[in-house]
Amino acid sequence: MQQSKRQSATEVLANVMIGYWVSIGAQLVVFPLFGLTVTYQKNVGIGLCFMAVSMARGYVIRRYFNGLKPLAKPPILGRL
């Protein structure tokens, strides 16, 4: 069964929103390990930029794979 475009967008949005909050937490831990000092507001902004890219990427990939034709089943070569 194929997903509608709306279902694809909803799935991608849910996935990206969860990923956004995980990334904010990760950035708060990882950035200082690399000596990066970023305010919380800038951290949120960076996360939003990456979230937009992630949503577009996820939607395009989902629609691409949803549009692929299923592979034909190989013929049965013989019965055992």
PDB file with SEQRES, HELIX, SHEET and CRYST1 records, atoms N, CA, C and O in Angstrom:
SEQRES   1 A   80  MET GLN GLN SER LYS ARG GLN SER ALA THR GLU VAL LEU          
SEQRES   2 A   80  ALA ASN VAL MET ILE GLY TYR TRP VAL SER ILE GLY ALA          
SEQRES   3 A   80  GLN LEU VAL VAL PHE PRO LEU PHE GLY LEU THR VAL THR          
SEQRES   4 A   80  TYR GLN LYS ASN VAL GLY ILE GLY LEU CYS PHE MET ALA          
SEQRES   5 A   80  VAL SER MET ALA ARG GLY TYR VAL ILE ARG ARG TYR PHE          
SEQRES   6 A   80  ASN GLY LEU LYS PRO LEU ALA LYS PRO PRO ILE LEU GLY          
SEQRES   7 A   80  ARG LEU                                                      
HELIX    1 AA1 LYS A    5  LEU A   33  1                                  29    
HELIX    2 AA2 TYR A   40  GLY A   67  1                                  28    
CRYST1    1.000    1.000    1.000  90.00  90.00  90.00 P 1           1          
ATOM      1  N   MET A   1       0.839  -1.177   0.000  1.00  0.00           N  
ATOM      2  CA  MET A   1       0.000   0.000   0.000  1.00  0.00           C  
ATOM      3  C   MET A   1       0.883   1.239   0.000  1.00  0.00           C  
ATOM      4  O   MET A   1       1.861   1.317   0.743  1.00  0.00           O  
ATOM      5  N   GLN A   2       0.533   2.191  -0.829  1.00  0.00           N  
ATOM      6  CA  GLN A   2       1.317   3.410  -0.911  1.00  0.00           C  
ATOM      7  C   GLN A   2       0.774   4.470   0.030  1.00  0.00           C  
ATOM      8  O   GLN A   2      -0.413   4.497   0.355  1.00  0.00           O  
ATOM      9  N   GLN A   3       1.675   5.338   0.457  1.00  0.00           N  
ATOM     10  CA  GLN A   3       1.281   6.467   1.296  1.00  0.00           C  
ATOM     11  C   GLN A   3       0.837   7.613   0.405  1.00  0.00           C  
ATOM     12  O   GLN A   3       1.353   7.803  -0.696  1.00  0.00           O  
ATOM     13  N   SER A   4      -0.131   8.376   0.905  1.00  0.00           N  
ATOM     14  CA  SER A   4      -0.482   9.609   0.201  1.00  0.00           C  
ATOM     15  C   SER A   4       0.604  10.639   0.495  1.00  0.00           C  
ATOM     16  O   SER A   4       1.421  10.458   1.398  1.00  0.00           O  
ATOM     17  N   LYS A   5       0.601  11.708  -0.270  1.00  0.00           N  
ATOM     18  CA  LYS A   5       1.581  12.775  -0.025  1.00  0.00           C  
ATOM     19  C   LYS A   5       1.380  13.377   1.361  1.00  0.00           C  
ATOM     20  O   LYS A   5       2.345  13.737   2.034  1.00  0.00           O  
ATOM     21  N   ARG A   6       0.143  13.483   1.776  1.00  0.00           N  
ATOM     22  CA  ARG A   6      -0.153  14.035   3.101  1.00  0.00           C  
ATOM     23  C   ARG A   6       0.382  13.109   4.197  1.00  0.00           C  
ATOM     24  O   ARG A   6       0.960  13.580   5.176  1.00  0.00           O  
ATOM     25  N   GLN A   7       0.194  11.799   4.038  1.00  0.00           N  
ATOM     26  CA  GLN A   7       0.709  10.839   5.020  1.00  0.00           C  
ATOM     27  C   GLN A   7       2.234  10.903   5.072  1.00  0.00           C  
ATOM     28  O   GLN A   7       2.822  10.850   6.152  1.00  0.00           O  
ATOM     29  N   SER A   8       2.873  11.018   3.913  1.00  0.00           N  
ATOM     30  CA  SER A   8       4.332  11.131   3.878  1.00  0.00           C  
ATOM     31  C   SER A   8       4.792  12.370   4.627  1.00  0.00           C  
ATOM     32  O   SER A   8       5.734  12.317   5.417  1.00  0.00           O  
ATOM     33  N   ALA A   9       4.120  13.485   4.374  1.00  0.00           N  
ATOM     34  CA  ALA A   9       4.496  14.740   5.032  1.00  0.00           C  
ATOM     35  C   ALA A   9       4.282  14.655   6.543  1.00  0.00           C  
ATOM     36  O   ALA A   9       5.104  15.148   7.314  1.00  0.00           O  
ATOM     37  N   THR A  10       3.177  14.028   6.968  1.00  0.00           N  
ATOM     38  CA  THR A  10       2.896  13.895   8.397  1.00  0.00           C  
ATOM     39  C   THR A  10       3.944  13.024   9.069  1.00  0.00           C  
ATOM     40  O   THR A  10       4.426  13.358  10.151  1.00  0.00           O  
ATOM     41  N   GLU A  11       4.301  11.912   8.441  1.00  0.00           N  
ATOM     42  CA  GLU A  11       5.320  11.024   9.013  1.00  0.00           C  
ATOM     43  C   GLU A  11       6.666  11.738   9.120  1.00  0.00           C  
ATOM     44  O   GLU A  11       7.339  11.663  10.148  1.00  0.00           O  
ATOM     45  N   VAL A  12       7.050  12.432   8.048  1.00  0.00           N  
ATOM     46  CA  VAL A  12       8.322  13.150   8.054  1.00  0.00           C  
ATOM     47  C   VAL A  12       8.315  14.230   9.130  1.00  0.00           C  
ATOM     48  O   VAL A  12       9.311  14.403   9.832  1.00  0.00           O  
ATOM     49  N   LEU A  13       7.210  14.957   9.271  1.00  0.00           N  
ATOM     50  CA  LEU A  13       7.126  16.015  10.281  1.00  0.00           C  
ATOM     51  C   LEU A  13       7.281  15.442  11.687  1.00  0.00           C  
ATOM     52  O   LEU A  13       8.025  15.986  12.502  1.00  0.00           O  
ATOM     53  N   ALA A  14       6.580  14.343  11.973  1.00  0.00           N  
ATOM     54  CA  ALA A  14       6.692  13.722  13.302  1.00  0.00           C  
ATOM     55  C   ALA A  14       8.120  13.263  13.563  1.00  0.00           C  
ATOM     56  O   ALA A  14       8.661  13.485  14.647  1.00  0.00           O  
ATOM     57  N   ASN A  15       8.723  12.629  12.582  1.00  0.00           N  
ATOM     58  CA  ASN A  15      10.096  12.136  12.721  1.00  0.00           C  
ATOM     59  C   ASN A  15      11.065  13.296  12.959  1.00  0.00           C  
ATOM     60  O   ASN A  15      11.940  13.214  13.821  1.00  0.00           O  
ATOM     61  N   VAL A  16      10.904  14.355  12.205  1.00  0.00           N  
ATOM     62  CA  VAL A  16      11.822  15.490  12.308  1.00  0.00           C  
ATOM     63  C   VAL A  16      11.624  16.241  13.619  1.00  0.00           C  
ATOM     64  O   VAL A  16      12.600  16.704  14.211  1.00  0.00           O  
ATOM     65  N   MET A  17      10.394  16.371  14.080  1.00  0.00           N  
ATOM     66  CA  MET A  17      10.158  17.074  15.346  1.00  0.00           C  
ATOM     67  C   MET A  17      10.815  16.326  16.511  1.00  0.00           C  
ATOM     68  O   MET A  17      11.422  16.944  17.386  1.00  0.00           O  
ATOM     69  N   ILE A  18      10.694  15.019  16.517  1.00  0.00           N  
ATOM     70  CA  ILE A  18      11.364  14.231  17.559  1.00  0.00           C  
ATOM     71  C   ILE A  18      12.876  14.404  17.430  1.00  0.00           C  
ATOM     72  O   ILE A  18      13.571  14.613  18.424  1.00  0.00           O  
ATOM     73  N   GLY A  19      13.374  14.314  16.203  1.00  0.00           N  
ATOM     74  CA  GLY A  19      14.803  14.497  15.962  1.00  0.00           C  
ATOM     75  C   GLY A  19      15.288  15.879  16.357  1.00  0.00           C  
ATOM     76  O   GLY A  19      16.422  16.033  16.809  1.00  0.00           O  
ATOM     77  N   TYR A  20      14.429  16.900  16.188  1.00  0.00           N  
ATOM     78  CA  TYR A  20      14.805  18.262  16.547  1.00  0.00           C  
ATOM     79  C   TYR A  20      15.123  18.358  18.032  1.00  0.00           C  
ATOM     80  O   TYR A  20      16.160  18.899  18.416  1.00  0.00           O  
ATOM     81  N   TRP A  21      14.238  17.837  18.860  1.00  0.00           N  
ATOM     82  CA  TRP A  21      14.456  17.928  20.301  1.00  0.00           C  
ATOM     83  C   TRP A  21      15.640  17.079  20.753  1.00  0.00           C  
ATOM     84  O   TRP A  21      16.346  17.448  21.692  1.00  0.00           O  
ATOM     85  N   VAL A  22      15.857  15.965  20.104  1.00  0.00           N  
ATOM     86  CA  VAL A  22      17.042  15.149  20.408  1.00  0.00           C  
ATOM     87  C   VAL A  22      18.299  15.920  20.022  1.00  0.00           C  
ATOM     88  O   VAL A  22      19.285  15.915  20.760  1.00  0.00           O  
ATOM     89  N   SER A  23      18.265  16.583  18.865  1.00  0.00           N  
ATOM     90  CA  SER A  23      19.449  17.323  18.417  1.00  0.00           C  
ATOM     91  C   SER A  23      19.755  18.513  19.313  1.00  0.00           C  
ATOM     92  O   SER A  23      20.924  18.816  19.552  1.00  0.00           O  
ATOM     93  N   ILE A  24      18.726  19.196  19.814  1.00  0.00           N  
ATOM     94  CA  ILE A  24      18.961  20.320  20.729  1.00  0.00           C  
ATOM     95  C   ILE A  24      19.705  19.821  21.965  1.00  0.00           C  
ATOM     96  O   ILE A  24      20.687  20.426  22.398  1.00  0.00           O  
ATOM     97  N   GLY A  25      19.230  18.719  22.523  1.00  0.00           N  
ATOM     98  CA  GLY A  25      19.908  18.133  23.685  1.00  0.00           C  
ATOM     99  C   GLY A  25      21.333  17.720  23.373  1.00  0.00           C  
ATOM    100  O   GLY A  25      22.246  17.946  24.167  1.00  0.00           O  
ATOM    101  N   ALA A  26      21.514  17.109  22.200  1.00  0.00           N  
ATOM    102  CA  ALA A  26      22.856  16.667  21.807  1.00  0.00           C  
ATOM    103  C   ALA A  26      23.779  17.862  21.596  1.00  0.00           C  
ATOM    104  O   ALA A  26      24.944  17.822  21.993  1.00  0.00           O  
ATOM    105  N   GLN A  27      23.272  18.921  20.976  1.00  0.00           N  
ATOM    106  CA  GLN A  27      24.091  20.110  20.746  1.00  0.00           C  
ATOM    107  C   GLN A  27      24.522  20.744  22.063  1.00  0.00           C  
ATOM    108  O   GLN A  27      25.647  21.227  22.185  1.00  0.00           O  
ATOM    109  N   LEU A  28      23.627  20.741  23.049  1.00  0.00           N  
ATOM    110  CA  LEU A  28      23.972  21.317  24.348  1.00  0.00           C  
ATOM    111  C   LEU A  28      25.121  20.555  25.014  1.00  0.00           C  
ATOM    112  O   LEU A  28      25.874  21.123  25.804  1.00  0.00           O  
ATOM    113  N   VAL A  29      25.246  19.281  24.692  1.00  0.00           N  
ATOM    114  CA  VAL A  29      26.328  18.456  25.255  1.00  0.00           C  
ATOM    115  C   VAL A  29      27.568  18.481  24.358  1.00  0.00           C  
ATOM    116  O   VAL A  29      28.689  18.632  24.844  1.00  0.00           O  
ATOM    117  N   VAL A  30      27.360  18.332  23.051  1.00  0.00           N  
ATOM    118  CA  VAL A  30      28.481  18.151  22.124  1.00  0.00           C  
ATOM    119  C   VAL A  30      29.217  19.454  21.824  1.00  0.00           C  
ATOM    120  O   VAL A  30      30.447  19.458  21.772  1.00  0.00           O  
ATOM    121  N   PHE A  31      28.497  20.558  21.626  1.00  0.00           N  
ATOM    122  CA  PHE A  31      29.165  21.809  21.273  1.00  0.00           C  
ATOM    123  C   PHE A  31      30.253  22.177  22.279  1.00  0.00           C  
ATOM    124  O   PHE A  31      31.364  22.501  21.859  1.00  0.00           O  
ATOM    125  N   PRO A  32      29.990  22.145  23.584  1.00  0.00           N  
ATOM    126  CA  PRO A  32      31.050  22.481  24.538  1.00  0.00           C  
ATOM    127  C   PRO A  32      32.249  21.519  24.477  1.00  0.00           C  
ATOM    128  O   PRO A  32      33.378  21.918  24.760  1.00  0.00           O  
ATOM    129  N   LEU A  33      32.004  20.275  24.113  1.00  0.00           N  
ATOM    130  CA  LEU A  33      33.120  19.328  23.994  1.00  0.00           C  
ATOM    131  C   LEU A  33      34.097  19.741  22.900  1.00  0.00           C  
ATOM    132  O   LEU A  33      35.279  19.399  22.950  1.00  0.00           O  
ATOM    133  N   PHE A  34      33.594  20.484  21.905  1.00  0.00           N  
ATOM    134  CA  PHE A  34      34.430  20.960  20.809  1.00  0.00           C  
ATOM    135  C   PHE A  34      34.827  22.426  20.985  1.00  0.00           C  
ATOM    136  O   PHE A  34      35.364  23.052  20.071  1.00  0.00           O  
ATOM    137  N   GLY A  35      34.553  22.953  22.167  1.00  0.00           N  
ATOM    138  CA  GLY A  35      34.950  24.325  22.453  1.00  0.00           C  
ATOM    139  C   GLY A  35      34.043  25.372  21.836  1.00  0.00           C  
ATOM    140  O   GLY A  35      34.425  26.540  21.755  1.00  0.00           O  
ATOM    141  N   LEU A  36      32.851  24.986  21.398  1.00  0.00           N  
ATOM    142  CA  LEU A  36      31.922  25.941  20.798  1.00  0.00           C  
ATOM    143  C   LEU A  36      31.023  26.518  21.877  1.00  0.00           C  
ATOM    144  O   LEU A  36      30.377  25.781  22.622  1.00  0.00           O  
ATOM    145  N   THR A  37      30.989  27.827  21.954  1.00  0.00           N  
ATOM    146  CA  THR A  37      30.118  28.488  22.905  1.00  0.00           C  
ATOM    147  C   THR A  37      28.978  29.111  22.124  1.00  0.00           C  
ATOM    148  O   THR A  37      29.183  30.040  21.344  1.00  0.00           O  
ATOM    149  N   VAL A  38      27.778  28.596  22.337  1.00  0.00           N  
ATOM    150  CA  VAL A  38      26.607  29.060  21.604  1.00  0.00           C  
ATOM    151  C   VAL A  38      25.500  29.316  22.624  1.00  0.00           C  
ATOM    152  O   VAL A  38      25.271  28.505  23.521  1.00  0.00           O  
ATOM    153  N   THR A  39      24.810  30.464  22.474  1.00  0.00           N  
ATOM    154  CA  THR A  39      23.691  30.741  23.370  1.00  0.00           C  
ATOM    155  C   THR A  39      22.564  29.755  23.082  1.00  0.00           C  
ATOM    156  O   THR A  39      22.510  29.144  22.015  1.00  0.00           O  
ATOM    157  N   TYR A  40      21.672  29.614  24.049  1.00  0.00           N  
ATOM    158  CA  TYR A  40      20.545  28.702  23.861  1.00  0.00           C  
ATOM    159  C   TYR A  40      19.704  29.132  22.654  1.00  0.00           C  
ATOM    160  O   TYR A  40      19.238  28.286  21.891  1.00  0.00           O  
ATOM    161  N   GLN A  41      19.508  30.445  22.480  1.00  0.00           N  
ATOM    162  CA  GLN A  41      18.718  30.946  21.353  1.00  0.00           C  
ATOM    163  C   GLN A  41      19.375  30.594  20.021  1.00  0.00           C  
ATOM    164  O   GLN A  41      18.690  30.195  19.080  1.00  0.00           O  
ATOM    165  N   LYS A  42      20.680  30.738  19.936  1.00  0.00           N  
ATOM    166  CA  LYS A  42      21.384  30.375  18.697  1.00  0.00           C  
ATOM    167  C   LYS A  42      21.336  28.863  18.485  1.00  0.00           C  
ATOM    168  O   LYS A  42      21.232  28.399  17.349  1.00  0.00           O  
ATOM    169  N   ASN A  43      21.410  28.100  19.564  1.00  0.00           N  
ATOM    170  CA  ASN A  43      21.322  26.645  19.478  1.00  0.00           C  
ATOM    171  C   ASN A  43      19.971  26.248  18.879  1.00  0.00           C  
ATOM    172  O   ASN A  43      19.900  25.366  18.023  1.00  0.00           O  
ATOM    173  N   VAL A  44      18.908  26.903  19.332  1.00  0.00           N  
ATOM    174  CA  VAL A  44      17.564  26.636  18.802  1.00  0.00           C  
ATOM    175  C   VAL A  44      17.506  27.020  17.324  1.00  0.00           C  
ATOM    176  O   VAL A  44      16.925  26.291  16.520  1.00  0.00           O  
ATOM    177  N   GLY A  45      18.094  28.146  16.962  1.00  0.00           N  
ATOM    178  CA  GLY A  45      18.121  28.580  15.558  1.00  0.00           C  
ATOM    179  C   GLY A  45      18.868  27.613  14.664  1.00  0.00           C  
ATOM    180  O   GLY A  45      18.412  27.294  13.566  1.00  0.00           O  
ATOM    181  N   ILE A  46      20.019  27.144  15.133  1.00  0.00           N  
ATOM    182  CA  ILE A  46      20.790  26.155  14.375  1.00  0.00           C  
ATOM    183  C   ILE A  46      19.948  24.893  14.190  1.00  0.00           C  
ATOM    184  O   ILE A  46      19.898  24.319  13.103  1.00  0.00           O  
ATOM    185  N   GLY A  47      19.290  24.474  15.269  1.00  0.00           N  
ATOM    186  CA  GLY A  47      18.433  23.285  15.188  1.00  0.00           C  
ATOM    187  C   GLY A  47      17.299  23.462  14.195  1.00  0.00           C  
ATOM    188  O   GLY A  47      16.967  22.529  13.464  1.00  0.00           O  
ATOM    189  N   LEU A  48      16.694  24.659  14.156  1.00  0.00           N  
ATOM    190  CA  LEU A  48      15.607  24.925  13.207  1.00  0.00           C  
ATOM    191  C   LEU A  48      16.089  24.862  11.757  1.00  0.00           C  
ATOM    192  O   LEU A  48      15.388  24.344  10.887  1.00  0.00           O  
ATOM    193  N   CYS A  49      17.278  25.386  11.505  1.00  0.00           N  
ATOM    194  CA  CYS A  49      17.836  25.318  10.141  1.00  0.00           C  
ATOM    195  C   CYS A  49      18.026  23.865   9.706  1.00  0.00           C  
ATOM    196  O   CYS A  49      17.636  23.478   8.605  1.00  0.00           O  
ATOM    197  N   PHE A  50      18.629  23.072  10.586  1.00  0.00           N  
ATOM    198  CA  PHE A  50      18.839  21.669  10.254  1.00  0.00           C  
ATOM    199  C   PHE A  50      17.511  20.913  10.159  1.00  0.00           C  
ATOM    200  O   PHE A  50      17.389  19.974   9.373  1.00  0.00           O  
ATOM    201  N   MET A  51      16.524  21.315  10.950  1.00  0.00           N  
ATOM    202  CA  MET A  51      15.218  20.671  10.898  1.00  0.00           C  
ATOM    203  C   MET A  51      14.561  20.911   9.537  1.00  0.00           C  
ATOM    204  O   MET A  51      13.975  19.989   8.969  1.00  0.00           O  
ATOM    205  N   ALA A  52      14.650  22.120   9.013  1.00  0.00           N  
ATOM    206  CA  ALA A  52      14.063  22.420   7.704  1.00  0.00           C  
ATOM    207  C   ALA A  52      14.721  21.574   6.610  1.00  0.00           C  
ATOM    208  O   ALA A  52      14.042  21.029   5.740  1.00  0.00           O  
ATOM    209  N   VAL A  53      16.037  21.475   6.668  1.00  0.00           N  
ATOM    210  CA  VAL A  53      16.753  20.655   5.688  1.00  0.00           C  
ATOM    211  C   VAL A  53      16.343  19.185   5.833  1.00  0.00           C  
ATOM    212  O   VAL A  53      16.142  18.494   4.834  1.00  0.00           O  
ATOM    213  N   SER A  54      16.221  18.720   7.051  1.00  0.00           N  
ATOM    214  CA  SER A  54      15.854  17.338   7.309  1.00  0.00           C  
ATOM    215  C   SER A  54      14.438  17.027   6.828  1.00  0.00           C  
ATOM    216  O   SER A  54      14.193  15.950   6.284  1.00  0.00           O  
ATOM    217  N   MET A  55      13.511  17.956   7.024  1.00  0.00           N  
ATOM    218  CA  MET A  55      12.142  17.742   6.555  1.00  0.00           C  
ATOM    219  C   MET A  55      12.096  17.627   5.037  1.00  0.00           C  
ATOM    220  O   MET A  55      11.448  16.728   4.500  1.00  0.00           O  
ATOM    221  N   ALA A  56      12.775  18.525   4.352  1.00  0.00           N  
ATOM    222  CA  ALA A  56      12.789  18.476   2.885  1.00  0.00           C  
ATOM    223  C   ALA A  56      13.434  17.183   2.397  1.00  0.00           C  
ATOM    224  O   ALA A  56      12.913  16.522   1.499  1.00  0.00           O  
ATOM    225  N   ARG A  57      14.561  16.830   2.988  1.00  0.00           N  
ATOM    226  CA  ARG A  57      15.256  15.600   2.598  1.00  0.00           C  
ATOM    227  C   ARG A  57      14.383  14.373   2.830  1.00  0.00           C  
ATOM    228  O   ARG A  57      14.254  13.522   1.949  1.00  0.00           O  
ATOM    229  N   GLY A  58      13.787  14.283   4.008  1.00  0.00           N  
ATOM    230  CA  GLY A  58      12.964  13.127   4.343  1.00  0.00           C  
ATOM    231  C   GLY A  58      11.755  12.994   3.433  1.00  0.00           C  
ATOM    232  O   GLY A  58      11.406  11.888   3.021  1.00  0.00           O  
ATOM    233  N   TYR A  59      11.114  14.112   3.118  1.00  0.00           N  
ATOM    234  CA  TYR A  59       9.934  14.086   2.254  1.00  0.00           C  
ATOM    235  C   TYR A  59      10.302  13.639   0.845  1.00  0.00           C  
ATOM    236  O   TYR A  59       9.621  12.793   0.265  1.00  0.00           O  
ATOM    237  N   VAL A  60      11.369  14.198   0.294  1.00  0.00           N  
ATOM    238  CA  VAL A  60      11.791  13.835  -1.069  1.00  0.00           C  
ATOM    239  C   VAL A  60      12.172  12.356  -1.146  1.00  0.00           C  
ATOM    240  O   VAL A  60      11.788  11.663  -2.087  1.00  0.00           O  
ATOM    241  N   ILE A  61      12.921  11.879  -0.166  1.00  0.00           N  
ATOM    242  CA  ILE A  61      13.328  10.467  -0.173  1.00  0.00           C  
ATOM    243  C   ILE A  61      12.109   9.563  -0.033  1.00  0.00           C  
ATOM    244  O   ILE A  61      12.000   8.563  -0.742  1.00  0.00           O  
ATOM    245  N   ARG A  62      11.189   9.901   0.872  1.00  0.00           N  
ATOM    246  CA  ARG A  62       9.987   9.084   1.065  1.00  0.00           C  
ATOM    247  C   ARG A  62       9.165   9.027  -0.213  1.00  0.00           C  
ATOM    248  O   ARG A  62       8.714   7.952  -0.608  1.00  0.00           O  
ATOM    249  N   ARG A  63       8.964  10.174  -0.869  1.00  0.00           N  
ATOM    250  CA  ARG A  63       8.169  10.197  -2.101  1.00  0.00           C  
ATOM    251  C   ARG A  63       8.874   9.426  -3.209  1.00  0.00           C  
ATOM    252  O   ARG A  63       8.220   8.749  -4.002  1.00  0.00           O  
ATOM    253  N   TYR A  64      10.200   9.521  -3.275  1.00  0.00           N  
ATOM    254  CA  TYR A  64      10.946   8.771  -4.292  1.00  0.00           C  
ATOM    255  C   TYR A  64      10.721   7.272  -4.120  1.00  0.00           C  
ATOM    256  O   TYR A  64      10.364   6.579  -5.073  1.00  0.00           O  
ATOM    257  N   PHE A  65      10.932   6.774  -2.906  1.00  0.00           N  
ATOM    258  CA  PHE A  65      10.781   5.343  -2.674  1.00  0.00           C  
ATOM    259  C   PHE A  65       9.324   4.911  -2.778  1.00  0.00           C  
ATOM    260  O   PHE A  65       9.050   3.778  -3.173  1.00  0.00           O  
ATOM    261  N   ASN A  66       8.395   5.777  -2.437  1.00  0.00           N  
ATOM    262  CA  ASN A  66       6.988   5.446  -2.555  1.00  0.00           C  
ATOM    263  C   ASN A  66       6.584   5.315  -4.025  1.00  0.00           C  
ATOM    264  O   ASN A  66       5.657   4.576  -4.355  1.00  0.00           O  
ATOM    265  N   GLY A  67       7.278   6.030  -4.895  1.00  0.00           N  
ATOM    266  CA  GLY A  67       6.959   5.989  -6.319  1.00  0.00           C  
ATOM    267  C   GLY A  67       7.591   4.839  -7.077  1.00  0.00           C  
ATOM    268  O   GLY A  67       7.247   4.592  -8.232  1.00  0.00           O  
ATOM    269  N   LEU A  68       8.510   4.134  -6.439  1.00  0.00           N  
ATOM    270  CA  LEU A  68       9.148   3.008  -7.127  1.00  0.00           C  
ATOM    271  C   LEU A  68       8.154   1.880  -7.326  1.00  0.00           C  
ATOM    272  O   LEU A  68       7.304   1.617  -6.475  1.00  0.00           O  
ATOM    273  N   LYS A  69       8.276   1.230  -8.449  1.00  0.00           N  
ATOM    274  CA  LYS A  69       7.434   0.070  -8.719  1.00  0.00           C  
ATOM    275  C   LYS A  69       7.987  -1.121  -7.948  1.00  0.00           C  
ATOM    276  O   LYS A  69       9.203  -1.290  -7.859  1.00  0.00           O  
ATOM    277  N   PRO A  70       7.101  -1.951  -7.385  1.00  0.00           N  
ATOM    278  CA  PRO A  70       7.606  -3.148  -6.696  1.00  0.00           C  
ATOM    279  C   PRO A  70       8.286  -4.083  -7.685  1.00  0.00           C  
ATOM    280  O   PRO A  70       7.883  -4.193  -8.843  1.00  0.00           O  
ATOM    281  N   LEU A  71       9.311  -4.743  -7.208  1.00  0.00           N  
ATOM    282  CA  LEU A  71      10.013  -5.706  -8.051  1.00  0.00           C  
ATOM    283  C   LEU A  71       9.114  -6.900  -8.317  1.00  0.00           C  
ATOM    284  O   LEU A  71       8.362  -7.338  -7.446  1.00  0.00           O  
ATOM    285  N   ALA A  72       9.203  -7.414  -9.523  1.00  0.00           N  
ATOM    286  CA  ALA A  72       8.417  -8.602  -9.864  1.00  0.00           C  
ATOM    287  C   ALA A  72       8.947  -9.792  -9.065  1.00  0.00           C  
ATOM    288  O   ALA A  72      10.149  -9.903  -8.825  1.00  0.00           O  
ATOM    289  N   LYS A  73       8.050 -10.667  -8.661  1.00  0.00           N  
ATOM    290  CA  LYS A  73       8.472 -11.856  -7.944  1.00  0.00           C  
ATOM    291  C   LYS A  73       9.184 -12.789  -8.917  1.00  0.00           C  
ATOM    292  O   LYS A  73       8.704 -13.003 -10.031  1.00  0.00           O  
ATOM    293  N   PRO A  74      10.329 -13.349  -8.507  1.00  0.00           N  
ATOM    294  CA  PRO A  74      11.024 -14.252  -9.416  1.00  0.00           C  
ATOM    295  C   PRO A  74      10.212 -15.525  -9.612  1.00  0.00           C  
ATOM    296  O   PRO A  74       9.540 -15.995  -8.694  1.00  0.00           O  
ATOM    297  N   PRO A  75      10.282 -16.078 -10.827  1.00  0.00           N  
ATOM    298  CA  PRO A  75       9.534 -17.316 -11.079  1.00  0.00           C  
ATOM    299  C   PRO A  75      10.096 -18.448 -10.235  1.00  0.00           C  
ATOM    300  O   PRO A  75      11.286 -18.484  -9.922  1.00  0.00           O  
ATOM    301  N   ILE A  76       9.222 -19.359  -9.878  1.00  0.00           N  
ATOM    302  CA  ILE A  76       9.662 -20.536  -9.128  1.00  0.00           C  
ATOM    303  C   ILE A  76      10.377 -21.460 -10.104  1.00  0.00           C  
ATOM    304  O   ILE A  76       9.811 -21.879 -11.113  1.00  0.00           O  
ATOM    305  N   LEU A  77      11.615 -21.765  -9.790  1.00  0.00           N  
ATOM    306  CA  LEU A  77      12.427 -22.564 -10.703  1.00  0.00           C  
ATOM    307  C   LEU A  77      12.136 -24.064 -10.582  1.00  0.00           C  
ATOM    308  O   LEU A  77      12.393 -24.826 -11.514  1.00  0.00           O  
ATOM    309  N   GLY A  78      11.644 -24.448  -9.527  1.00  0.00           N  
ATOM    310  CA  GLY A  78      11.340 -25.867  -9.348  1.00  0.00           C  
ATOM    311  C   GLY A  78      10.860 -26.115  -7.944  1.00  0.00           C  
ATOM    312  O   GLY A  78      11.081 -25.300  -7.049  1.00  0.00           O  
ATOM    313  N   ARG A  79      10.229 -27.194  -7.756  1.00  0.00           N  
ATOM    314  CA  ARG A  79       9.731 -27.533  -6.435  1.00  0.00           C  
ATOM    315  C   ARG A  79      10.627 -28.579  -5.818  1.00  0.00           C  
ATOM    316  O   ARG A  79      11.102 -29.483  -6.506  1.00  0.00           O  
ATOM    317  N   LEU A  80      10.858 -28.464  -4.538  1.00  0.00           N  
ATOM    318  CA  LEU A  80      11.702 -29.441  -3.844  1.00  0.00           C  
ATOM    319  C   LEU A  80      10.875 -30.570  -3.304  1.00  0.00           C  
ATOM    320  O   LEU A  80      11.414 -31.490  -2.688  1.00  0.00           O  
TER     321      LEU A  80                                                      
END                                                                             
